[in-house]
Amino acid sequence: MSQPQTAKTDYDNPWKTFIELYFRDFLAFFFPPIEADIDWSTPTRFLDKELQKVVRDAEMPKRYADKLVEVHRLSGEKAIVICHIEVQNEDESGFEARMYSYNYRLRDRYNCPVVSLAILPDDSKTWRPGGFRDALWGCSTEFRFPTIKLLDYESDWAGLEESRNPFAVVVMAQLKTKETHNQPEQRKNWRYRLTTMLYDRGYCDQDILEMNHFLDWLMWLPEAWEKQFQVELKAFEEARQMKYVTTWERMAEERGLISGERAILIRLLNRKFGFIDDRTLDQINTLSIAQLESLGENLLDFESIDDLTNWLERQD
């Protein structure tokens, strides 16, 4: 799938979607003690809109990150889990302070324990934030949080290939996406290898489709290489004699639905506000089908182009 330039390095969106779809697997893979202490018979609640309010109230700049989840421990106690996904190529000096700020603001809002978790897919081997400390005149604050560095998994590639947890595939895809930067043929080969690996792991067809969506977004390919990949994947699935609609066909159908809904919304926006600038169109072109549906629902409440701009900014 050909994506606009603004989407090529936006690793945040597929991470956030995948965490929501497979939250228990996420904790089991990266933070098993936490997963073991949660009562999974009680439904979890995703509170992303509440997180947006906290960030907006804090007057912080737009950041990559972030899933906010309400869970219940086996003891019956409610807890809030905030998952940060930081995608950047260099150290961020204010990262620890921001983690602390999110944490205490959420603790104040919900009056219950708040656990902050950080996933770092960056390229730096030395940047390993783990806490925030502030002290003056005998008054001090110390805040620690668990951090997962994806680079650490490079040394256990065999373990990733053996794991049946879907986040093992996510980690492999993230590592190979960075490794094959500006190398489309190598990326195409790795994407094919990871995609076909899904069938050998015994996943159901819906899980295969969801993980293909993740790989499709993360391991972006130029149009010519994307077409070659689709030809190879179609041949693979036909050789396996898939009884359900093949993955590549289902993905193509969904892309067609997204394209049609996006075109309708743009026409409605043009009628409501007049000319839509290129930057706003670029933002709309990166929205998922769920976000497009949400935009359609909110459109009637927009009174000015500023309302649209603010809504789009919150989607990031």
Summary of the structure (lengths in Angstrom):
residues: 316
radius of gyration: 20.9
end to end distance: 20.9
largest distance: 71.7
contacts: 850
relative contact order: 0.10
helix: 59%
strand: 13%
